[in-house]
């Protein structure tokens, strides 16, 4: 797994980003040399009416799968492969996702150490998470290899290299799909997947609590009920934090009174708001 590799090799990201950068260049060159035709040559309203909802669902599903891959919930032989493929779809790539998510599970809702600690406002949470992920990637490196002028310069270069690789990956998708499919299907579905992912992280940590009692909770009502059934129980988050080895946390009915109580705060808050 990437975090294990990072702990063993301070230059892990150089190899990881470098391999992706070269592969993207080779794919782009191969498509150009082979005269690859764009997948969609002309505009058709069915792109929006039919394919966009499917693509949005697939983007969220890719996030669900990569999340499971960080906990090695796929068979060992394919777990890393599935993680990398899903990382290509959601554009973050697998390594940073796994490294950051391991830190989240180690310090859930710790204001200083959780890469995305919950705040009451979703939009403020979104902004803090975008900034916080890169900050915590650097803090993880410093905790492993020291916080020195040399490691700070190294991490600054690593960050720019990762950004450049992600941009090249995005251009690879553009070259493969063509401008019509890229801008009407891939980009909108990626945006939907991104906002959904952050809303998932926000809502499942009891963001609706007026007492700011932020912690993993199970949500299984309204939209969340539907989401649990089409995305493998992703909103049963208290269960997940207790049993990370479950592919679908909804299948585990927690016997612990603590977990049973954890499923209730969001509903209580919602009910109290409706009666006001």
VENMO-V998405 format. One record per run of one state. SS is the DSSP state (2 for helix, 1 for strand, 0 for the rest). FROM is the first residue (numbers start at 0). LEN is the number of residues. If there is no record, write none. Layout:
BEGIN
ss:SS from:FROM len:LEN
ss:SS from:FROM len:LEN
END
This chain:
BEGIN
ss:0 from:0 len:1
ss:2 from:1 len:7
ss:0 from:8 len:3
ss:2 from:11 len:22
ss:0 from:33 len:12
ss:2 from:45 len:25
ss:0 from:70 len:5
ss:2 from:75 len:15
ss:0 from:90 len:3
ss:2 from:93 len:13
ss:0 from:106 len:15
ss:2 from:121 len:24
ss:0 from:145 len:3
ss:2 from:148 len:29
ss:0 from:177 len:1
ss:2 from:178 len:25
ss:0 from:203 len:14
ss:1 from:217 len:1
ss:0 from:218 len:4
ss:2 from:222 len:8
ss:0 from:230 len:5
ss:1 from:235 len:1
ss:2 from:236 len:6
ss:0 from:242 len:6
ss:2 from:248 len:3
ss:0 from:251 len:5
ss:2 from:256 len:6
ss:0 from:262 len:2
ss:2 from:264 len:11
ss:0 from:275 len:1
END
